[in-house]
């Protein structure tokens, strides 16, 4: 692109020459008007033509011939650029009538380094289709290296995104191979041949680089190259100037993007035309001028790719940014307040109205406070924590003209004195016959010193608790309310007492519904209905459901009915119980209970430890023990029983229940086959805890046989047990069921004491032909006293029946003494010979008419009488006992109510 620059004559000689030229031109025009132009050649043209170069730019200057002054219209100059004798560029310059006679200039930048090929410019004038002859000027390139081969341009700076052309000059005798950029990828790469020994590489430099890029040229013998830089022009902005010491100006600006030209062309900065040394930091300082008031401040940023000028106008007396205070110290330190002092290094600050900000920090917590004054150099800090370490820093600004805060001072540390502890946060738990009062351990910023002990007071009692404890258990009557206070002690004294009233445990106060709650983001988000009883807010406590000893709690203001619960001790898969109480002037009132998990986790397999199988005809009941809470890492919402025939087609059936308390499920109408049963717990995370059992169903016939043999076994066992018991207790059973029949006892004195009694058998003739025979009865004779006894002092009566007998108690009378005759004496006269030895007839009784006694063959078996009926019935195989009053065998025998028993 060409550019025309005009310059006018400035000397008297120039004016005279112009006048002469004008006269000559008028003469020539007059001659032309008479004779015309020859060969259409215009004698008005350029003169004093000069061509210069700068990098790849051509600068052409020339003047008009004197004849041009006679022209009445615009004059046009044509320019033609040749590279290696080939036309590369054409341009026209129009000179107006008032510009004729001045010096003209034109420049054009070549895409190719001047060292790569010969550049020349041709110039001529044109007026009314008449042209002057061409004047040609050749560009002289810069000093070439004496080497035979080169790559151009060298050490040039290009802007990122521009197009560049590099030439490779091949020495004589070598052939061109390739040209490229090392470690750089350009766009739209192309290679052209300029001449036999010159080749050009054209590409787009799309990226900036903070290093030198090598342009390589490879020939048939060697590789050589040049170094170039790619970057950006300066992009700085936002200049602001201020003063710090009231004597110098300090300007700051926003540094633009990195030009990537720190090596090839670093940016140079100037403030008010003077170089700045602090280029990198975006800051430049100079002494303030003597004159006061507003001043224009100019900053120039320049590199080879461009220049930026920044401006700011300000009165620096209103732009004071103060230095940091020095030597900040705590002069007076108390438990809750501290006095600070500092000094200024700039004397001018002592006359300024200042506002200072004091920042007090401890750990990750900090707070700030402000104070104002002329030449301010002190401040007082209040509401501090006793026995606590603080760090403090100070900064100030001018109060009259707001500009910027000054720098922060260095941190200064101090430690406050101790004080009594803060009041404790107290809570309670009442269960059965115990009351547990708990309190939170005071933090370091609450204890204000080492806690030495706790003091708990209730009613008229008082006890001291070790500093390591945080609860105390009472065995109190929980049906009543109790007022308990707790205080903390350190070396400085005791805290204010914290009171808690324990509620009375009664069904109407503790019976509330328990609902499920699901955790969120590692905690619980609770909300509840407002309660008119909550005069002082609400209390929410929580603890693991299985171990509620380690209870935690928070207090909520009365105007809130929601809370978010977090704890560092929360664990996933562990059930927690949460209770919401209304805070009252007396005992807290329980409002709601919740149970939930911070995050539910999947229960491991084999949750059901004891699956049991029971077949009922074609139904199968699978039962299990209740799932212990310690294994429930998620809410169980029901159970599902899956079963399938292992010998069949593999179709899976299931039956389920929504009852989380269920302990059995039944599969119905099954075939006789082998089945696999699997029980799973249904949860919000899916089914889990799968437990399986394999079994084979029995047929109904098998069940019948099994039932029969079981019953048979039970009966056999019962018989065996009965037999054993009867054997062991036979004597008792015999005495109860079949008591012994007493022997007949002979009474009165009708027995003959001498002679031997002959044992005879009594025989009863059956009179009736029927099956039941008439048994003779014994009757008392008239006149015989009623003195009937059986055995010794045992009354007894006997009544014969055809099938058996029964006994009746008799009246107790003292039997008279009875003297038994000698067994060797013959029977007395008149006594039946059929009586057995030792058996005597009772004369007081007679047989009933119709009964007959038949004689029997005497049988003596060791003195035991035998009684038989006509059909051979023998009612007893033991001898009848005789009641003897004598101590010796030969003593007289006393018989009461003597009678003879006949079956």
FIKOLMAR-598517 format. One record per residue (C-alpha): x, y, z; residue in three letters. Coordinates in steps of 0.05 Angstrom, whole numbers, plus 32768, in hexadecimal, padded with zeros to 4 digits. Layout:
<atoms>
XYZAla ...
</atoms>
This chain:
<atoms>
800080008000Unk 801D80437FEDUnk 801A80848013Unk 802480CB7FF7Unk 804780FF8022Unk 804C8148800AUnk 8082817A801EUnk 808281C68009Unk 80BE81F37FF7Unk 80D982188032Unk 811182468016Unk 811382867FEEUnk 813C82637FB9Unk 810582337FB1Unk 80D3826B7FA6Unk 80FE828B7F70Unk 810882497F4EUnk 80BE823D7F4FUnk 80B282817F2EUnk 80E482717EF6Unk 80C6822D7EECUnk 8081824D7EE7Unk 809A827D7EB1Unk 80BB82457E8CUnk 807D821B7E91Unk 805382537E75Unk 8083825A7E3DUnk 808282107E2FUnk 8036820D7E31Unk 803482467E00Unk 8064821F7DD4Unk 803B81E07DDCUnk 7FFC82037DCAUnk 801D82167D8AUnk 804581D97D7BUnk 802281A07DA8Unk 804181657DCCUnk 807081377DA9Unk 806380EC7DAFUnk 803280F77DEAUnk 806C80FF7E1AUnk 805C81287E57Unk 809781527E6EUnk 8077815B7EB4Unk 808F81217EDEUnk 80B5810B7F1CUnk 80FA81237F2DUnk 812A81177F66Unk 810F80D07F71Unk 812C80AB7FADUnk 811D80647FC8Unk 812E804D800FUnk 811D800F8038Unk 810C7FFC807FUnk 81067FB1808DUnk 80D87F9B8056Unk 80BA7FE18048Unk 80CB800A800AUnk 80C980568012Unk 80C980807FD0Unk 80CF80CC7FCEUnk 80CE80FC7F92Unk 80BE81437F7BUnk 809781607F41Unk 80BC817F7F05Unk 80B181CA7EFEUnk 808781BE7EC1Unk 8053819F7EEDUnk 804281E37F0AUnk 801E81F67ECBUnk 7FEB81BE7ED2Unk 7FA581D37EE3Unk 7F8A818F7EF9Unk 7F9F81557F25Unk 7FDE812F7F15Unk 7FE380E37F1CUnk 802180BB7F2AUnk 802480717F1AUnk 805180427F43Unk 80657FFC7F31Unk 808A7FCC7F61Unk 80B67F967F43Unk 80D17F5A7F68Unk 81067F337F43Unk 80F27F5B7F05Unk 80AA7F437F0BUnk 80717F737F17Unk 80577F6A7F5EUnk 80307FA87F6FUnk 80107FE47F4BUnk 7FF980247F6CUnk 7FE2806B7F59Unk 7FEE80AC7F7EUnk 7FC280E87F6FUnk 7FE0812D7F7AUnk 7FB081677F7EUnk 7FBE81AB7F5FUnk 7FD281CB7FA1Unk 800281907FB0Unk 802981997F70Unk 806F81B37F7EUnk 807681907FC2Unk 809E81507FD2Unk 807781107FCEUnk 808380CD7FF0Unk 806780877FEDUnk 807580468013Unk 80647FFD800AUnk 80757FC08032Unk 808A7F82800DUnk 80747F3D8022Unk 80BB7F278013Unk 80FB7F3C8036Unk 81237F6B800AUnk 815E7F3C8011Unk 81387F047FEFUnk 81307F257FAAUnk 813D7F677F86Unk 81077F9B7F92Unk 80FF7FD87F65Unk 80CB800E7F5CUnk 80B780317F1BUnk 809780767F1CUnk 807680A17EE7Unk 804280D97EE2Unk 800180DA7EBCUnk 7FD981167EA7Unk 7F9E81167E76Unk 7FB280D17E5DUnk 7FF880EA7E51Unk 803080C67E78Unk 807880D67E86Unk 80B180A47E7EUnk 80BC80707EB6Unk 80EF807F7EEAUnk 810980407F0EUnk 812A803B7F51Unk 81477FFB7F6FUnk 81447FEA7FB9Unk 81857FDB7FDAUnk 817D7FA3800EUnk 819F7FA48052Unk 81E47F89805EUnk 81E47F418048Unk 820D7F0E806BUnk 824B7EFA8045Unk 82327EB28049Unk 821C7E938008Unk 81DA7E7C8025Unk 81A67EA0804FUnk 815F7E9E8069Unk 81387EE0806DUnk 811D7F048093Unk 81487EFB80D0Unk 81377F0D8119Unk 80F67F2B8101Unk 80B97F33812FUnk 80757F1E8113Unk 80307F288131Unk 800A7EE88141Unk 7FD57EDC810BUnk 7FFC7EFF80D3Unk 80167EE18093Unk 80627EDD808AUnk 808F7ECA8050Unk 80D57EAF8059Unk 81077EA58021Unk 813D7E73801AUnk 81797E867FF0Unk 819D7E487FD6Unk 81E77E4D7FC9Unk 82017E3E7F84Unk 820E7DF47F77Unk 81D87DDE7FA8Unk 818F7DCC7F9CUnk 81537DDF7FC6Unk 81337DA97FF0Unk 81017DC88022Unk 80F47E03804FUnk 80CB7E008091Unk 80C37E1B80D8Unk 80E07DF1810FUnk 80AF7DDE8147Unk 80797E0C812DUnk 803A7DFB8106Unk 80227E3280D8Unk 7FE47E3380AEUnk 7FDC7E348062Unk 80257E248055Unk 803E7E2D800EUnk 80837E2E7FECUnk 80907E577FACUnk 80CC7E5F7F7FUnk 80E37EA77F76Unk 81227E997F4EUnk 81517E5F7F40Unk 81737E6A7F82Unk 813B7E887FACUnk 80FE7E667FCAUnk 80C87E847FF6Unk 80A07E65802FUnk 805D7E87803EUnk 80317E748079Unk 80037E9080AEUnk 80227E9980F3Unk 7FE57E87811BUnk 80047E818161Unk 80327EAB818BUnk 80717E8D81A8Unk 809D7EA481E2Unk 80DB7E8A81C0Unk 81007E93817FUnk 80E47E6B8145Unk 81167E4C8115Unk 81097E5280CAUnk 812F7E1980A9Unk 81477E128061Unk 815F7DCE804BUnk 818A7DC6800CUnk 81AB7D8A7FEDUnk 81E87D958018Unk 81D57DB88059Unk 819E7DD88084Unk 819F7E1F809CUnk 816D7E5280B5Unk 815A7E9280DAUnk 81357EA5811AUnk 80F47ECC811EUnk 80C27EDF8156Unk 80777EDC8157Unk 804F7F03818BUnk 801D7F3B8199Unk 801F7F87819EUnk 80157FA681E4Unk 7FCF7FA28200Unk 7FD47FC98242Unk 7F9A7FF2825DUnk 7F7B80178299Unk 7FB0804782B0Unk 7FA7806282F7Unk 7FD780908319Unk 7FDC809E8365Unk 800D80B2839BUnk 8024808D83D8Unk 805680B983FAUnk 803780FC83E3Unk 8078810B83BCUnk 807880DC8381Unk 804680C2834EUnk 803A80788345Unk 801380608309Unk 7FF5801B8300Unk 7FD57FFB82C4Unk 7FB87FB982AEUnk 7FEC7F938288Unk 7FD07F748248Unk 7FDA7F2E8231Unk 80207F13822CUnk 803F7F2B81EBUnk 806C7EED81E9Unk 80A47F1C81D3Unk 80CD7F228211Unk 81097F0B81E7Unk 80FB7F2781A2Unk 80DB7F6A81B3Unk 80CA7F7781FDUnk 80977FAE820BUnk 80B57FF18220Unk 808E8020824EUnk 8095806C8256Unk 807080998287Unk 806D80E18273Unk 80A480D1823FUnk 80D480B38273Unk 80E6806A8275Unk 80C7803E82A9Unk 80F1800A82CCUnk 80B77FE282E8Unk 809B7FC782A7Unk 80877F8182BDUnk 805F7F9482FAUnk 80327FC682D7Unk 804B7FFF8303Unk 8075803C82F5Unk 808A80748325Unk 80A580BB831DUnk 80AC80F78349Unk 806F8124834BUnk 807581678328Unk 807981A58353Unk 803781C1833AUnk 7FF981A6835CUnk 7FB48197833FUnk 7F9C81698309Unk 7FD1814D82DAUnk 7FCE8124829AUnk 7FF680E582A0Unk 800A80BE8261Unk 80278078825DUnk 8043805C821CUnk 804C80118210Unk 80717FFD81D0Unk 80917FC181AEUnk 80A27FB28165Unk 805A7F9E8156Unk 80367FDB8171Unk 802E801281A5Unk 7FF9802281DAUnk 7FEE806681FBUnk 7FC98069823EUnk 7FB180AA8260Unk 7F9980BD82A6Unk 7F87810182C3Unk 7F88810A830EUnk 7F988136834AUnk 7FC6810A8372Unk 7FB6812B83B4Unk 7F73810883B1Unk 7F9380C6839DUnk 7FBB80B183D9Unk 7FC7806683E4Unk 7FE980608427Unk 80238034843AUnk 80187FFF8470Unk 801E801384BAUnk 805D7FFE84DCUnk 806A7FDE8521Unk 80237FCA8531Unk 80227FB3857BUnk 7FF07FA385B2Unk 80017FD585E9Unk 7FCB7FBF861BUnk 7FAE7F79861DUnk 7F717F648647Unk 7F447F278645Unk 7F127F458614Unk 7F327F8685F8Unk 7F757F9C85DEUnk 7F957FE085CDUnk 7FBE7FE4858CUnk 7FF280168575Unk 801B80218534Unk 804680568512Unk 804B807684CCUnk 808A807A84A1Unk 806F80B58478Unk 806B80F584A0Unk 803481118474Unk 800380DC848CUnk 800280FC84D1Unk 7FDC813884B5Unk 7FA98110848DUnk 7F6480FC84A5Unk 7F6780B184A5Unk 7F39807484ABUnk 7F5C803484C0Unk 7F427FED84BDUnk 7F5A7FBA84F0Unk 7F537F7084DEUnk 7F557F3F8518Unk 7F5B7EF58507Unk 7F617EB3852DUnk 7F657E728507Unk 7F387E7684CAUnk 7F0C7EAC84E9Unk 7F177EF684E1Unk 7EF27F3784EEUnk 7EFF7F8084DDUnk 7EF07FC284FEUnk 7EFB800C84E9Unk 7F108049850FUnk 7F20809184F6Unk 7F4A80CC850BUnk 7F7F80FE84F4Unk 7FC380DD84EFUnk 7FA2809F850FUnk 7FD5806F852FUnk 7FAD80488564Unk 7F6E801E856DUnk 7F497FF685A2Unk 7F2F7FAF8596Unk 7EF37F9585BEUnk 7EC97F5685C4Unk 7F057F2885C2Unk 7F087EE085DAUnk 7F2C7ED8861DUnk 7F6A7EAC861EUnk 7F6F7EAE85D3Unk 7FA67EBC85A0Unk 7F987EF1856AUnk 7FBC7F0D852DUnk 7FAE7F55851AUnk 7FBE7F7F84DCUnk 7FAE7FC884CBUnk 7FA47FF1848CUnk 7F8E80398481Unk 7F73806A844DUnk 7F6480B48448Unk 7F2080C48464Unk 7F138104843DUnk 7F2080EA83F6Unk 7F0E80A283ECUnk 7F40808083BFUnk 7F5D803D83D4Unk 7F6F80188414Unk 7FB980188425Unk 7FE37FD9842EUnk 7FD87FA98469Unk 800B7FAC84A0Unk 80327F6F84B6Unk 800B7F4184E6Unk 80147F4D8530Unk 80027F168563Unk 7FE77F1D85AAUnk 7FC57EEF85DEUnk 7F8B7F078609Unk 7F867EF88653Unk 7F597EC0866FUnk 7F127EC5868BUnk 7EDB7E9986A8Unk 7EBD7E658679Unk 7E807E71864EUnk 7E3E7E518663Unk 7E377E088651Unk 7E077DEC861DUnk 7DE07DB98647Unk 7DAF7D838631Unk 7D907D458651Unk 7D757D008644Unk 7D407CE0866FUnk 7D347C95866AUnk 7D127C658699Unk 7D2C7C7586DFUnk 7D6A7C9B86CAUnk 7D787CE386B6Unk 7DB87CF38690Unk 7DCF7D3B868CUnk 7E017D498654Unk 7E267D87863FUnk 7E527D9B8605Unk 7E9C7DA18610Unk 7EB17DEA860FUnk 7EDD7DFD85D4Unk 7F1E7E2185DFUnk 7EFE7E6385CFUnk 7EC77E558602Unk 7EEE7E38863DUnk 7F1C7E758642Unk 7F4D7E498667Unk 7F567E01867CUnk 7F157DE48699Unk 7F237DC886DEUnk 7EDF7DA986EEUnk 7E947DAB86E4Unk 7E617DB6871CUnk 7E1C7D968717Unk 7DE47DAC8747Unk 7D9E7D8F8750Unk 7D6D7D9A8789Unk 7D9B7DA287C6Unk 7DD17D7587A9Unk 7E127D8A8789Unk 7E497D608768Unk 7E897D6F8743Unk 7E9B7D4D8701Unk 7EE07D4386E3Unk 7EF27D7086A8Unk 7EF77D33867AUnk 7EAE7D218684Unk 7E737D408660Unk 7E377D1E8680Unk 7E1B7D0886C3Unk 7DE87CD186D0Unk 7DB37CD88707Unk 7D857CA38725Unk 7D497CD0872EUnk 7CFF7CC8872CUnk 7CF17CD386E2Unk 7CA77CDD86EFUnk 7CB87D21870AUnk 7CDC7D5E86EEUnk 7D217D708709Unk 7D487DB18703Unk 7D937DA686F7Unk 7DC97DDB86EDUnk 7E117DD286D3Unk 7E4C7E0286D8Unk 7E937DFF86BEUnk 7ED07E1486E5Unk 7F167E2C86D1Unk 7F4C7E5186F6Unk 7F277E9386ECUnk 7EE57E7B870BUnk 7EA47E5B86F7Unk 7E767E6586BBUnk 7E2E7E7C86BFUnk 7E027E4186D4Unk 7DDE7E1C869CUnk 7D9B7E0086B2Unk 7D727DC68695Unk 7D307DA986ACUnk 7D277D5F86A1Unk 7CE07D4B868AUnk 7CB57D1986ADUnk 7CAF7CD88687Unk 7C667CC8867BUnk 7C437CA78640Unk 7C207CE7862BUnk 7C627D0D8627Unk 7C8E7CD98606Unk 7C5E7CB585D6Unk 7C6D7CD58592Unk 7C6F7CB7854EUnk 7CB27CA5852FUnk 7CBA7CB284E5Unk 7CF17CA284B3Unk 7D207CD78498Unk 7D537CD48460Unk 7D967CF88465Unk 7DB07D2A8432Unk 7DF77D428423Unk 7E147D208460Unk 7DE07D398492Unk 7D967D3E84A2Unk 7D677D76848DUnk 7D2F7D7A84C0Unk 7CEE7DA284C1Unk 7CB47D9F84F2Unk 7C737DC18503Unk 7C787DFD8531Unk 7C647DF28579Unk 7C437E2585A7Unk 7C6B7E0685E1Unk 7CAE7E1A85C3Unk 7CB67E5B85E9Unk 7D027E5A85E4Unk 7D0B7E3485A3Unk 7D187DEB8594Unk 7D4C7DB685A3Unk 7D5F7D808572Unk 7D897D46858CUnk 7DA27D088568Unk 7DCA7CC98577Unk 7DD47C838558Unk 7D957C5B8562Unk 7DBB7C1F857EUnk 7DE77C4985ACUnk 7DC77C8985C4Unk 7DFA7C9985F9Unk 7E227CCA85CEUnk 7DE97CFC85C2Unk 7DF47D3D859CUnk 7DC57D788596Unk 7DBA7DBD857BUnk 7D8C7DF6858FUnk 7D5F7E18855DUnk 7D3F7E5D8565Unk 7CF47E608571Unk 7CE67E80852CUnk 7D067E448508Unk 7CE57E0184FCUnk 7D1D7DE184D4Unk 7D657DCE84DEUnk 7D9E7DAD84B9Unk 7DC47D7B84E3Unk 7E0D7D6C84D6Unk 7E407D4684FFUnk 7E877D2F84F4Unk 7E737CED8515Unk 7E3C7CDC84E3Unk 7E467C9A84C0Unk 7E267C7C8482Unk 7DF97C40848DUnk 7DEE7C4F84D7Unk 7DA87C5E84F0Unk 7D9F7C9D8519Unk 7D667CB28547Unk 7D547CFC8547Unk 7D267D1E8578Unk 7D067D638575Unk 7CF57D8685B6Unk 7CD27DC785C5Unk 7CFB7DF385F4Unk 7CCF7E0E862CUnk 7CD97E33866DUnk 7CD67DF0868FUnk 7CE67DAB8674Unk 7CEE7DA08629Unk 7CB37D818605Unk 7CBE7D4885D3Unk 7C9C7D588591Unk 7CB47D27855DUnk 7CE47CEE8552Unk 7D077CDA8512Unk 7D347CA084FDUnk 7D5F7CA084C0Unk 7DA27C96849EUnk 7DD27CCD8487Unk 7DDC7CA1844BUnk 7DBE7C5C8442Unk 7DED7C25842CUnk 7DDE7BE2840BUnk 7DD77BA8843BUnk 7E087B70842FUnk 7DEF7B2C8417Unk 7DD97AF58446Unk 7DB27B258471Unk 7D827AEE8489Unk 7DAD7AC284B5Unk 7D7A7A8D84C5Unk 7D4B7A7D848CUnk 7D1A7A46849FUnk 7CF17A1A8471Unk 7CAD79FD8482Unk 7C8279D68451Unk 7C3779D78459Unk 7C1A79A88424Unk 7C2B79CE83E3Unk 7C3D7A0F8405Unk 7C817A228420Unk 7C8C7A568456Unk 7CD17A76845AUnk 7CDD7A99849CUnk 7D177ABE84BAUnk 7D2B7AE084FBUnk 7D1D7B2B8501Unk 7D557B5384E2Unk 7D807B738519Unk 7D857BBF8514Unk 7DD17BBC8514Unk 7DCE7B9A84D0Unk 7D9C7BCB84B2Unk 7DC67BFE848DUnk 7D887C158467Unk 7D3E7C188474Unk 7D1D7BD58465Unk 7CDA7BE28442Unk 7CC57B998439Unk 7CDD7B558421Unk 7CD97B2C83E2Unk 7CDD7AE083DDUnk 7CF67AC4839AUnk 7CF07A7A838AUnk 7CF87A4E834EUnk 7CF77A04833CUnk 7D3F79EF8334Unk 7D2979B4830AUnk 7CF979DC82DFUnk 7CFD7A1382ABUnk 7D1D7A4682D9Unk 7CE17A7482DEUnk 7CE87A9F831DUnk 7CAC7AAE8347Unk 7CA87ADE8381Unk 7C7C7AF583BAUnk 7C887B3483E2Unk 7C707B5D841DUnk 7C747BA7842EUnk 7C777B998479Unk 7CBE7BA78492Unk 7CAF7B8084D1Unk 7C9B7B4084ACUnk 7CC37B0084BBUnk 7CA67ACF8489Unk 7C8C7AC78442Unk 7C657A8D8424Unk 7C6B7A6F83DEUnk 7C2A7A4B83CCUnk 7C147A12839EUnk 7C5A79F68390Unk 7C6A79B6836DUnk 7C90797D838CUnk 7CD779908376Unk 7D1879B0838BUnk 7D1279FB8396Unk 7D407A3583A4Unk 7D257A6C83D0Unk 7D457AB183D6Unk 7D2F7AE78406Unk 7D427B3083F9Unk 7D347B708420Unk 7D147BA883F9Unk 7D347BED8404Unk 7D397C3083E3Unk 7D7B7C1983C6Unk 7D5C7BDB83A8Unk 7D587B9483C1Unk 7D937B7D83EBUnk 7DA87B4C8421Unk 7D967B1083F4Unk 7D977ACE8419Unk 7D867A8A83F9Unk 7D717A45840EUnk 7D697A0583E5Unk 7D3679D083F6Unk 7D0E799783D8Unk 7CC3799183E4Unk 7CA879508401Unk 7C6B792D83E3Unk 7C2A7928840AUnk 7C3378DC8412Unk 7C7678E88432Unk 7C5579198460Unk 7C2078E58473Unk 7C5578B08482Unk 7C7D78E284A7Unk 7C4178F684D0Unk 7C3078AD84DFUnk 7C76789C84F5Unk 7C7B78DB851EUnk 7C3A78CA8541Unk 7C507882854BUnk 7C91789A8568Unk 7C6D78C98597Unk 7C3D789285AEUnk 7C77786285B9Unk 7C9D789585DFUnk 7C6178A48609Unk 7C57785A8619Unk 7C9F7852862BUnk 7C9D788D8659Unk 7C5C78758678Unk 7C79782F8682Unk 7CB7784B86A3Unk 7C8E787886D0Unk 7C5F783E86E2Unk 7C99781086F1Unk 7CBB7843871EUnk 7C7A78548742Unk 7C5778108740Unk 7C4D780B878BUnk 7C2A784E878DUnk 7BFF783F8750Unk 7BEC77FA876CUnk 7BD8781887AFUnk 7BAD784D878CUnk 7B8D78228756Unk 7B8C77DD8776Unk 7B9177E587C2Unk 7B9F77A687ECUnk 7B64777E8806Unk 7B6877758851Unk 7B6777308871Unk 7B29771D8898Unk 7B2B772E88E1Unk 7B0A77008913Unk 7AE4771D894EUnk 7ABF7708898DUnk 7ACE76CC89BAUnk 7AAC76958992Unk 7AF0767A897CUnk 7B07763E89A3Unk 7B4C764D89BDUnk 7B61760489BDUnk 7B6A75D78983Unk 7B8475E1893EUnk 7B5B7607890BUnk 7B5375E488C9Unk 7B57760F888BUnk 7B1C7602885FUnk 7B097621881EUnk 7AC876448818Unk 7AA2763587DBUnk 7A66765B87C3Unk 7A3576388797Unk 7A1976648763Unk 79CD76618767Unk 79BF768A8729Unk 79C9767186E3Unk 79D676B886CAUnk 7A1B76D586BDUnk 7A1876FE86FCUnk 7A1976D4873AUnk 79FA76E6877CUnk 7A3076F387AEUnk 7A2076E187F6Unk 7A24771A8827Unk 7A3A7718886EUnk 7A08773088A1Unk 7A11774188E9Unk 79F07714891DUnk 79BE7734894AUnk 79DB7748898CUnk 7A24774D8975Unk 7A45778E8985Unk 7A5B77BA894AUnk 7AA577B5894FUnk 7ABB77A98906Unk 7B0577B888F3Unk 7B3177A888BAUnk 7B7A77A388C9Unk 7B9677CD8901Unk 7B6878088910Unk 7B50780A88C7Unk 7B04780588BDUnk 7AF177E08880Unk 7AB377BE8862Unk 7AAF77928826Unk 7A75778387F7Unk 7A7A774A87C6Unk 7A667754877DUnk 7A6977248743Unk 7AA277498722Unk 7AC87768875BUnk 7AC2778C879DUnk 7AC777CF87BEUnk 7AD877E68805Unk 7AB478138834Unk 7ACF78358872Unk 7AB4781988B3Unk 7AA7783888F6Unk 7AE378398923Unk 7AD8780E8961Unk 7B0C77F1898DUnk 7B1077A7897EUnk 7B10777689B7Unk 7B4C774A89C2Unk 7B4D7709899DUnk 7B7576CB89B1Unk 7B87769F8976Unk 7B8776548982Unk 7BC3762A8976Unk 7BCA7612892FUnk 7BDA75CC8947Unk 7B9875C3896DUnk 7B5D75A3894AUnk 7B2575D08935Unk 7AF175DC8969Unk 7AB075BA8963Unk 7A7D75DC8938Unk 7AAF7601890DUnk 7AAD75F288C3Unk 7AE575C788ADUnk 7AEA75EC886BUnk 7B0A762A888BUnk 7B527636887DUnk 7B86763B88B2Unk 7B89768188CDUnk 7B44769288B1Unk 7B0B769288E3Unk 7AC0769488D9Unk 7A9D76CF88F6Unk 7A6276B88920Unk 7A4676FD891DUnk 7A3476F688D3Unk 7A0976C488AFUnk 7A0576B78865Unk 79CB76D2883FUnk 7997769C8833Unk 79A1767987F2Unk 79ED767A87F6Unk 7A1176388802Unk 7A557629881DUnk 7A7875EF87FEUnk 7AB475CE881DUnk 7AF875D487FCUnk 7B3875AF8800Unk 7B6575CF8834Unk 7BA175F38817Unk 7BD5760E8844Unk 7C0A763B8823Unk 7C3676598858Unk 7BF9766E8881Unk 7BD976938848Unk 7B8F7686883EUnk 7B76768087F7Unk 7B31769487E2Unk 7B13767C87A0Unk 7AD0767D8780Unk 7AB07645875AUnk 7AC976618719Unk 7B1176658733Unk 7B1276B1873FUnk 7B4876C58770Unk 7B3F770D8785Unk 7B82771487A8Unk 7BC276ED87A9Unk 7BDB770B87E9Unk 7BC676F68830Unk 7B9377208853Unk 7BB57747888AUnk 7BA2773688D0Unk 7BA277698907Unk 7BCC774E893FUnk 7BD1776F8982Unk 7C067740899EUnk 7C5077518994Unk 7C647708898DUnk 7C4976D5895CUnk 7C2C76AC8994Unk 7C0976E789B4Unk 7BBD76EC89B1Unk 7BA2770F8972Unk 7B6E77468978Unk 7B3C7746893FUnk 7B08777B8932Unk 7AC8776E890DUnk 7ADA772788FBUnk 7ABE771288B9Unk 7ACC76E5887FUnk 7AD57705883AUnk 7AB676DD8802Unk 7ABF76F387BAUnk 
</atoms>
